[in-house]
Amino acid sequence: MNIVQPNPPPRAAEEIPRDYNFAADILKRNLDAGRAGKAAFIDRRQAWTYGELAARVDCFSAVLRSLGIRREERILICLLDNIDWPTAFLGAIKAGIVPVPVNTLLTEDDYRFMLADSRARLLVVSEELFVKFARSIGDTATLDHVIVSGDNGHGHPRFEDLLATAAPEALTAPTVRDEICFWLYTSGSTGKPKAAVHTHADLAFTDELYGKPFLGIGEKDICYSVAKLFFAYGLGNALTFPMSAGATTVLLADRPTPESVAEVLKNHGVTIFYGVPTFYAGFLASSAAPQRSELRLRRCVSAGEALPADVGRRWNERYGVEILDGLGSTEMLHIFISNRAGEVKYGTTGKPVPGYDVRLIGEDGAVVETRGEMGELQVRGPTSAIMYWNNRAQSRATFLGDWTRSGDKYLEDEQGYFVYCGRHDDMLKVSGMYVSPFEVEGVLQTHPDVLEAAIVGWPDDDKLIKPKAFVVLKSPEKASADLARALQDHCRAKLAPFKYPRWLEFRTELPKTATGKIQRFKLRAEASNPSS
């Protein structure tokens, strides 16, 4: 059977004691190591030491107790990336209260649903985001308190004022490793968000299985993540991994742009950079991209969507650092398949991270027996979420005993590397044969004029599905019928004949989730008539 069974997990990952609190553990290990005076986070205000962070965490825990919020109750956190984010997240966990960090880019209706679904007793929100909650606050029966981070409290207590008046009691709730620790709502492309429920041990496992062995992260590293802290990817990148090693993380509250990220990389001497494919491509195309001599990068990571091989190669040529492309999910908390430094094979997602097993399931429901044959990827490992909160049907469809469905189509090549073929719902069947949108997009992106591309299924005159391309050019003014035909010819030369896009439409941008994933379902719904 084609089940990849890597080596057993590192010994340290098996030794998480039953009585365990992640926040207390990660803070204590840094203080015990003498890092009280070392910078843990740098935001637009200042550098914050591990000692200052520990004190803020204890103060916030005291604030929660003073508000009467009890163990296992939830608080909703909607904060921009600054020191208040780890303070609130770790402060809740240390107190045995369940933080529910949410995406800062959602709608008022999304937040209304999350407040009601989580039954949060407290909302902690950035002043800039308060307007999206204003009408829901009085309508949410379980919501008793609101704390605002920033200068304008909008009539509610300010985060910094409460910390300043709290007594920093060094108390830790007597939690256990398998206890509910935090939730993360998925950024699903359709339907209501689903809250993946994770335990205290899950965070520690991601560091032991991926952070330490794949990044080799140490206390001298400076980290920056394009993905924000509220994402599972960003949470590991900017909090779990660097704090576990005593490293320093730079936090950027604003939306990352090539210009702002270039300044962060240069000014702070970032050594570990976590990006997403869309950002890497945009950064390479930007005039703001710095020279290799201006940077100190030693590790670069990509996740969120498969990395086009051409983007990886061009980054490596320009900066002399490989991009370690990997696959993770909210349900599994972080990366469980990855390329490894020195063994990168661009165009693949890599091999299973030791400690995780993966398998491919064919359309007949059986395990795929042959390498090179496509199937739906399933994974098992110690970081899988317990369930989706209040959603038994989706929980049963996703969490299959030890195995978790990823929703991704993959194949395993002859060298044991896993090759992404697309999301289960995005796969096209053209003339009876499967077409991977990602494969066609990757070919389009090798053309020197193309910045990014998306492929969707589109009906022809006979209502048969064929590929259609939506393309963003590096120079939008070059869009023309001649260039569209040239791009189609470019695909014909590199792909099997049935895979080339029958139509091509130029766009100035593509719809994406906050993680940078292309929302192909929106293109199918919004597309105009074929332009060529």
C-alpha positions as CSV (number, residue, x, y, z in Angstrom):
1,M,0.0,0.0,0.0
2,N,1.2,3.4,-0.9
3,I,1.2,4.9,2.7
4,V,4.3,6.9,3.4
5,Q,5.5,6.1,6.9
6,P,8.4,8.3,7.9
7,N,10.6,7.8,10.9
8,P,9.0,8.0,14.4
9,P,8.7,11.5,16.0
10,P,11.7,12.9,17.8
11,R,12.0,11.7,21.4
12,A,11.3,15.1,22.8
13,A,7.9,15.3,21.2
14,E,6.8,12.1,23.1
15,E,7.8,13.6,26.4
16,I,5.3,16.4,26.8
17,P,4.0,15.7,30.4
18,R,0.4,15.1,31.0
19,D,0.2,18.2,33.3
20,Y,1.1,20.9,30.7
21,N,0.4,24.5,29.9
22,F,1.9,25.7,26.6
23,A,2.1,29.4,27.6
24,A,3.7,28.7,31.0
25,D,6.2,26.3,29.4
26,I,7.3,28.6,26.6
27,L,7.8,31.6,28.8
28,K,9.5,29.7,31.6
29,R,12.1,28.1,29.3
30,N,13.2,31.6,28.0
31,L,13.4,33.1,31.5
32,D,15.3,30.1,32.8
33,A,17.7,30.4,29.9
34,G,18.5,33.9,31.0
35,R,16.7,35.7,28.1
36,A,14.6,38.1,30.3
37,G,16.5,41.0,28.7
38,K,16.5,39.7,25.1
39,A,14.0,41.0,22.5
40,A,11.1,38.6,21.9
41,F,9.0,40.8,19.6
42,I,9.6,44.1,17.8
43,D,6.6,46.1,16.7
44,R,6.1,49.7,15.6
45,R,6.2,50.8,19.2
46,Q,9.4,49.2,20.4
47,A,11.3,46.0,21.1
48,W,9.7,43.9,23.8
49,T,11.9,41.6,25.9
50,Y,11.0,38.1,27.1
51,G,10.8,39.5,30.6
52,E,8.4,42.3,29.6
53,L,6.3,39.8,27.7
54,A,6.1,37.4,30.6
55,A,5.0,40.3,32.9
56,R,2.4,41.4,30.4
57,V,1.0,37.9,30.0
58,D,0.7,37.6,33.8
59,C,-1.1,40.9,33.9
60,F,-3.5,39.9,31.2
61,S,-4.2,36.7,33.0
62,A,-5.0,38.7,36.1
63,V,-7.3,41.0,34.0
64,L,-9.3,38.0,32.8
65,R,-9.7,36.7,36.3
66,S,-10.8,40.1,37.5
67,L,-13.5,40.1,34.8
68,G,-14.9,36.8,36.1
69,I,-14.0,34.9,33.0
70,R,-13.6,31.2,34.0
71,R,-11.5,28.4,32.8
72,E,-12.5,26.8,29.4
73,E,-14.6,29.9,28.5
74,R,-13.7,31.6,25.3
75,I,-12.4,35.1,24.4
76,L,-12.4,36.4,20.8
77,I,-9.2,38.1,19.7
78,C,-9.3,40.3,16.6
79,L,-6.0,42.2,16.8
80,L,-3.5,43.5,14.3
81,D,0.1,42.1,14.7
82,N,1.7,43.9,17.6
83,I,2.7,43.0,21.2
84,D,-0.9,42.9,22.4
85,W,-1.5,39.8,20.2
86,P,0.9,37.4,22.0
87,T,0.1,39.0,25.3
88,A,-3.7,38.3,24.9
89,F,-3.2,34.8,23.3
90,L,-0.6,33.5,25.9
91,G,-2.3,35.3,28.8
92,A,-5.6,33.5,28.1
93,I,-3.8,30.1,27.7
94,K,-1.9,30.6,30.9
95,A,-5.2,31.3,32.7
96,G,-6.8,28.1,31.2
97,I,-9.1,30.3,29.1
98,V,-9.6,29.5,25.4
99,P,-8.4,32.2,23.0
100,V,-10.1,32.3,19.6
101,P,-8.0,34.5,17.3
102,V,-9.8,35.5,14.1
103,N,-8.9,36.9,10.7
104,T,-8.7,40.7,10.7
105,L,-9.9,41.0,7.1
106,L,-13.4,39.5,7.5
107,T,-16.9,41.1,7.3
108,E,-19.2,42.3,10.0
109,D,-21.4,39.3,9.3
110,D,-18.5,36.9,9.7
111,Y,-17.7,38.4,13.1
112,R,-21.3,38.4,14.2
113,F,-21.4,34.6,13.5
114,M,-18.1,34.0,15.3
115,L,-19.1,35.8,18.4
116,A,-22.3,33.8,18.6
117,D,-20.8,30.5,17.6
118,S,-17.9,30.8,20.1
119,R,-20.1,32.2,22.9
120,A,-17.2,34.4,23.7
121,R,-17.4,36.2,27.1
122,L,-14.8,38.8,26.0
123,L,-13.8,40.6,22.8
124,V,-10.3,41.9,22.5
125,V,-10.1,44.1,19.4
126,S,-7.8,46.7,17.7
127,E,-9.2,50.2,17.6
128,E,-9.0,50.1,13.8
129,L,-11.2,47.1,13.6
130,F,-13.8,48.0,16.2
131,V,-16.3,49.4,13.7
132,K,-16.9,45.9,12.3
133,F,-18.0,44.7,15.8
134,A,-19.9,47.8,17.0
135,R,-23.4,46.6,16.0
136,S,-22.8,43.0,17.2
137,I,-21.6,43.9,20.7
138,G,-25.1,44.6,22.1
139,D,-26.7,41.8,20.2
140,T,-24.5,38.9,21.4
141,A,-26.0,37.4,24.5
142,T,-22.8,35.8,25.9
143,L,-20.5,38.8,25.3
144,D,-20.0,40.6,28.7
145,H,-16.8,42.6,28.1
146,V,-14.9,44.4,25.4
147,I,-11.3,45.5,25.6
148,V,-9.8,47.8,22.9
149,S,-6.2,47.8,21.8
150,G,-5.0,51.2,20.8
151,D,-5.5,54.9,21.8
152,N,-9.2,55.1,21.2
153,G,-11.2,52.7,23.4
154,H,-14.5,53.6,21.7
155,G,-16.1,53.8,25.1
156,H,-14.6,50.6,26.4
157,P,-11.5,49.9,28.5
158,R,-8.2,50.2,26.8
159,F,-5.8,47.2,26.7
160,E,-2.8,49.1,28.0
161,D,-4.7,50.8,30.8
162,L,-5.9,47.4,32.2
163,L,-2.4,46.0,32.1
164,A,-1.0,49.0,33.9
165,T,-3.4,48.6,36.8
166,A,-3.3,44.8,37.0
167,A,-1.3,42.9,39.6
168,P,1.0,40.5,37.6
169,E,0.3,37.3,39.6
170,A,2.5,34.5,38.3
171,L,-0.4,31.9,38.3
172,T,-0.8,29.0,35.9
173,A,-4.0,27.1,35.5
174,P,-3.6,23.4,36.1
175,T,-4.2,22.4,32.4
176,V,-3.3,19.1,30.8
177,R,-1.7,18.5,27.4
178,D,-4.8,17.1,25.8
179,E,-7.1,19.9,27.1
180,I,-8.7,22.4,24.7
181,C,-6.2,25.2,24.3
182,F,-7.3,27.5,21.4
183,W,-9.5,27.6,18.3
184,L,-8.7,28.7,14.8
185,Y,-11.5,29.4,12.4
186,T,-10.8,28.2,8.9
187,S,-10.6,30.6,6.0
188,G,-12.9,28.3,3.9
189,S,-13.7,29.5,0.4
190,T,-17.5,28.9,0.8
191,G,-20.0,28.5,3.6
192,K,-19.7,29.6,7.2
193,P,-16.3,29.5,8.9
194,K,-15.5,26.3,10.9
195,A,-13.6,26.5,14.2
196,A,-10.8,23.9,14.4
197,V,-10.2,23.0,18.1
198,H,-6.6,22.4,19.2
199,T,-4.9,21.3,22.4
200,H,-1.9,22.6,24.4
201,A,0.3,19.8,23.1
202,D,-0.4,20.7,19.4
203,L,1.7,23.8,19.6
204,A,4.6,22.1,21.2
205,F,4.5,19.3,18.6
206,T,4.7,21.6,15.6
207,D,7.9,23.0,17.0
208,E,9.4,19.6,17.8
209,L,8.4,18.1,14.4
210,Y,8.9,21.0,12.0
211,G,10.3,24.1,13.6
212,K,13.5,22.7,15.1
213,P,14.5,20.0,12.5
214,F,13.5,21.9,9.3
215,L,14.4,25.5,10.3
216,G,17.2,24.9,12.7
217,I,16.0,28.0,14.5
218,G,18.1,29.4,17.3
219,E,18.1,32.4,19.7
220,K,20.2,34.6,17.3
221,D,17.6,34.3,14.5
222,I,15.4,37.3,13.5
223,C,12.1,36.1,12.0
224,Y,9.4,37.8,9.9
225,S,6.2,36.2,8.5
226,V,4.1,37.7,5.8
227,A,1.2,35.5,7.1
228,K,-0.3,37.2,10.2
229,L,-0.5,35.6,13.7
230,F,-4.1,34.7,13.4
231,F,-3.3,32.2,10.7
232,A,-2.2,28.7,11.7
233,Y,0.9,29.2,9.4
234,G,1.7,32.6,10.9
235,L,1.1,31.5,14.5
236,G,3.9,28.9,14.1
237,N,6.2,31.2,12.1
238,A,6.0,34.3,14.3
239,L,5.2,32.8,17.8
240,T,5.6,29.1,18.4
241,F,8.9,28.5,16.6
242,P,10.8,31.7,17.5
243,M,9.7,31.7,21.1
244,S,10.5,28.0,21.5
245,A,14.1,28.9,20.5
246,G,14.4,32.3,22.2
247,A,14.6,34.0,18.8
248,T,13.2,37.5,17.9
249,T,10.2,38.2,15.7
250,V,9.4,41.4,13.9
251,L,5.6,42.2,13.7
252,L,4.1,44.4,11.0
253,A,0.6,45.5,11.8
254,D,-0.1,46.8,8.2
255,R,-0.7,44.8,5.1
256,P,2.6,43.5,3.8
257,T,3.7,45.1,0.5
258,P,7.0,44.5,-1.3
259,E,8.1,48.0,-0.2
260,S,7.3,47.5,3.5
261,V,8.7,44.0,3.7
262,A,11.9,45.0,2.0
263,E,12.4,47.6,4.7
264,V,11.7,45.0,7.4
265,L,14.2,42.5,5.9
266,K,16.9,45.1,5.5
267,N,16.5,47.2,8.7
268,H,16.1,44.3,11.1
269,G,18.5,41.8,9.5
270,V,15.9,39.1,9.1
271,T,17.4,35.6,8.9
272,I,14.2,33.5,8.6
273,F,11.5,34.7,6.2
274,Y,8.1,33.1,5.8
275,G,6.1,34.0,2.7
276,V,3.4,32.8,0.5
277,P,3.7,32.1,-3.3
278,T,1.8,35.2,-4.4
279,F,4.1,37.4,-2.3
280,Y,7.3,35.8,-3.4
281,A,6.2,36.4,-7.1
282,G,5.2,39.9,-6.4
283,F,8.4,40.7,-4.5
284,L,10.6,39.4,-7.3
285,A,8.7,41.6,-9.8
286,S,8.9,44.7,-7.6
287,S,11.4,47.5,-8.1
288,A,11.6,47.7,-4.2
289,A,13.2,44.2,-4.0
290,P,16.6,44.7,-2.4
291,Q,19.9,43.3,-3.6
292,R,21.3,40.0,-2.2
293,S,24.1,42.0,-0.4
294,E,21.5,44.0,1.6
295,L,19.9,40.9,3.2
296,R,20.9,38.3,5.8
297,L,18.5,35.6,4.9
298,R,19.4,32.0,5.7
299,R,16.0,30.3,5.5
300,C,12.9,31.0,3.4
301,V,9.7,29.1,3.8
302,S,6.5,29.0,1.7
303,A,3.1,27.6,2.3
304,G,-0.6,28.5,1.9
305,E,-0.6,27.4,-1.7
306,A,1.8,25.4,-3.8
307,L,4.9,27.3,-4.9
308,P,5.4,27.6,-8.7
309,A,8.8,26.0,-9.6
310,D,9.8,29.1,-11.6
311,V,9.3,31.4,-8.7
312,G,11.4,29.1,-6.4
313,R,14.2,29.0,-8.9
314,R,14.3,32.7,-9.6
315,W,14.3,33.5,-5.8
316,N,17.2,31.1,-5.4
317,E,19.1,32.7,-8.2
318,R,18.6,36.2,-6.9
319,Y,19.1,35.7,-3.2
320,G,21.1,32.4,-2.9
321,V,18.6,30.9,-0.5
322,E,16.3,28.0,-1.2
323,I,12.5,28.4,-0.6
324,L,11.3,25.4,1.5
325,D,7.8,24.9,0.1
326,G,5.5,22.9,2.4
327,L,1.9,21.9,3.0
328,G,0.0,22.6,6.2
329,S,-3.5,23.3,7.2
330,T,-5.6,24.9,10.0
331,E,-6.7,21.4,10.9
332,M,-3.1,20.1,11.3
333,L,-1.9,23.4,12.7
334,H,1.3,23.7,10.6
335,I,3.4,22.1,7.9
336,F,3.3,18.2,7.6
337,I,4.9,17.8,4.1
338,S,7.9,19.9,3.2
339,N,11.0,20.3,1.2
340,R,14.2,20.1,3.3
341,A,17.2,22.4,3.0
342,G,19.7,20.9,0.6
343,E,17.1,18.5,-0.8
344,V,14.7,21.0,-2.4
345,K,12.9,19.8,-5.6
346,Y,11.0,22.8,-7.0
347,G,7.6,21.9,-8.4
348,T,7.0,19.6,-5.5
349,T,5.8,20.1,-1.9
350,G,8.5,17.8,-0.6
351,K,8.3,14.7,1.5
352,P,6.3,14.0,4.7
353,V,7.7,15.6,7.9
354,P,8.9,12.9,10.3
355,G,6.2,12.2,12.8
356,Y,3.4,12.4,10.1
357,D,2.1,9.7,7.8
358,V,0.3,10.5,4.6
359,R,-1.7,8.4,2.0
360,L,-3.5,9.1,-1.2
361,I,-7.1,7.9,-1.7
362,G,-8.4,7.2,-5.2
363,E,-11.9,7.8,-6.6
364,D,-12.8,4.3,-5.6
365,G,-12.1,5.0,-2.0
366,A,-9.0,2.7,-1.9
367,V,-5.4,3.7,-1.1
368,V,-3.5,4.5,-4.3
369,E,-1.1,1.7,-5.0
370,T,1.1,3.2,-7.8
371,R,3.5,6.1,-7.7
372,G,2.5,8.7,-10.2
373,E,-1.2,8.1,-9.7
374,M,-3.3,11.0,-8.3
375,G,-5.4,10.8,-5.2
376,E,-6.8,12.9,-2.4
377,L,-4.2,13.4,0.3
378,Q,-4.9,12.3,3.9
379,V,-2.6,12.8,6.8
380,R,-2.2,11.5,10.4
381,G,-0.1,13.0,13.1
382,P,-0.1,14.4,16.6
383,T,-1.2,17.9,15.8
384,S,-4.6,17.1,14.3
385,A,-7.5,19.2,15.6
386,I,-10.0,17.4,17.9
387,M,-13.0,18.5,15.9
388,Y,-14.8,21.5,14.3
389,W,-16.8,23.2,17.0
390,N,-20.6,22.9,16.7
391,N,-20.3,21.1,13.4
392,R,-20.6,17.3,13.8
393,A,-21.3,16.6,10.1
394,Q,-18.1,18.4,8.9
395,S,-16.1,16.9,11.7
396,R,-17.1,13.4,10.7
397,A,-16.3,14.1,7.1
398,T,-12.9,15.5,7.8
399,F,-11.5,13.7,10.8
400,L,-11.5,10.0,10.0
401,G,-10.2,8.3,13.1
402,D,-6.4,8.8,13.0
403,W,-6.6,10.3,9.5
404,T,-7.5,13.9,8.4
405,R,-8.7,14.7,4.9
406,S,-6.7,17.6,3.4
407,G,-9.0,18.3,0.4
408,D,-5.9,18.4,-1.8
409,K,-5.2,16.3,-4.9
410,Y,-1.6,15.0,-5.0
411,L,0.6,12.4,-6.7
412,E,3.8,10.9,-5.4
413,D,6.7,10.9,-7.8
414,E,9.4,8.1,-8.2
415,Q,11.7,9.9,-5.7
416,G,9.0,10.1,-3.0
417,Y,8.3,13.8,-3.5
418,F,4.7,14.9,-3.4
419,V,3.4,16.9,-6.3
420,Y,0.4,19.2,-5.9
421,C,-2.4,18.8,-8.5
422,G,-5.0,21.2,-7.0
423,R,-7.8,21.4,-4.5
424,H,-10.4,18.6,-4.8
425,D,-13.1,21.0,-6.0
426,D,-10.8,22.8,-8.5
427,M,-9.7,19.8,-10.6
428,L,-10.9,19.8,-14.2
429,K,-11.8,16.8,-16.3
430,V,-11.2,17.7,-20.0
431,S,-11.8,15.1,-22.7
432,G,-12.1,12.5,-19.9
433,M,-8.7,13.3,-18.5
434,Y,-7.8,15.3,-15.4
435,V,-6.2,18.7,-15.7
436,S,-4.5,20.3,-12.7
437,P,-5.1,24.1,-12.6
438,F,-1.8,24.5,-10.8
439,E,0.2,22.8,-13.5
440,V,-1.2,25.1,-16.2
441,E,-0.8,28.1,-14.0
442,G,2.8,27.2,-13.4
443,V,3.5,27.1,-17.1
444,L,1.9,30.4,-17.7
445,Q,4.0,31.9,-14.9
446,T,7.2,30.9,-16.8
447,H,6.4,33.5,-19.5
448,P,8.4,36.7,-18.8
449,D,5.3,38.9,-19.1
450,V,3.1,37.0,-16.6
451,L,3.0,37.9,-12.9
452,E,0.3,35.4,-11.8
453,A,-2.4,33.3,-13.3
454,A,-5.5,31.2,-12.4
455,I,-7.1,28.4,-14.4
456,V,-10.8,27.5,-14.0
457,G,-13.2,25.2,-15.8
458,W,-15.3,27.0,-18.5
459,P,-18.1,25.6,-20.7
460,D,-17.6,25.7,-24.5
461,D,-20.5,26.0,-27.0
462,D,-21.3,22.3,-26.4
463,K,-21.3,22.8,-22.6
464,L,-18.2,20.8,-22.3
465,I,-15.6,21.9,-19.7
466,K,-12.3,23.3,-21.0
467,P,-9.6,25.4,-19.2
468,K,-9.9,29.1,-19.1
469,A,-7.0,31.4,-18.0
470,F,-7.1,34.6,-16.0
471,V,-3.8,36.4,-16.2
472,V,-2.2,39.3,-14.4
473,L,0.6,40.9,-16.3
474,K,3.7,42.5,-14.9
475,S,3.0,45.4,-17.2
476,P,-0.8,45.6,-17.6
477,E,-0.5,47.9,-20.6
478,K,0.9,45.0,-22.6
479,A,-2.5,43.2,-22.6
480,S,-3.6,42.4,-26.2
481,A,-5.1,39.7,-28.4
482,D,-1.7,39.0,-29.8
483,L,-0.2,38.5,-26.3
484,A,-3.2,36.2,-25.4
485,R,-2.5,34.0,-28.4
486,A,1.2,34.0,-27.6
487,L,0.5,32.8,-24.1
488,Q,-1.8,30.1,-25.4
489,D,1.1,29.0,-27.8
490,H,3.5,29.1,-24.8
491,C,1.2,26.6,-23.0
492,R,0.8,24.4,-26.1
493,A,4.5,24.0,-26.4
494,K,4.9,22.9,-22.8
495,L,1.7,20.9,-22.0
496,A,-0.3,18.0,-23.4
497,P,-2.6,19.4,-26.0
498,F,-5.8,19.0,-24.0
499,K,-4.4,21.1,-21.1
500,Y,-3.9,24.5,-22.8
501,P,-6.3,27.3,-21.9
502,R,-9.0,27.7,-24.7
503,W,-9.7,31.2,-23.5
504,L,-7.5,33.8,-21.9
505,E,-8.7,36.9,-20.0
506,F,-6.4,39.6,-18.6
507,R,-7.1,41.0,-15.1
508,T,-5.4,43.6,-13.0
509,E,-5.7,41.4,-9.9
510,L,-7.1,38.0,-8.9
511,P,-9.5,37.4,-6.0
512,K,-7.7,35.8,-3.1
513,T,-8.2,34.8,0.5
514,A,-6.3,36.6,3.2
515,T,-3.6,33.9,3.0
516,G,-3.0,34.6,-0.7
517,K,-4.9,31.6,-2.0
518,I,-6.6,32.3,-5.3
519,Q,-10.4,32.0,-5.0
520,R,-11.1,30.3,-8.3
521,F,-14.8,29.9,-7.4
522,K,-15.1,33.7,-7.6
523,L,-13.6,33.7,-11.0
524,R,-16.0,31.1,-12.2
525,A,-18.9,33.2,-10.9
526,E,-17.6,36.6,-12.0
527,A,-16.0,35.8,-15.3
528,S,-17.0,37.8,-18.4
529,N,-17.3,36.2,-21.9
530,P,-14.1,34.8,-23.3
531,S,-11.9,37.5,-24.7
532,S,-9.9,35.4,-27.0
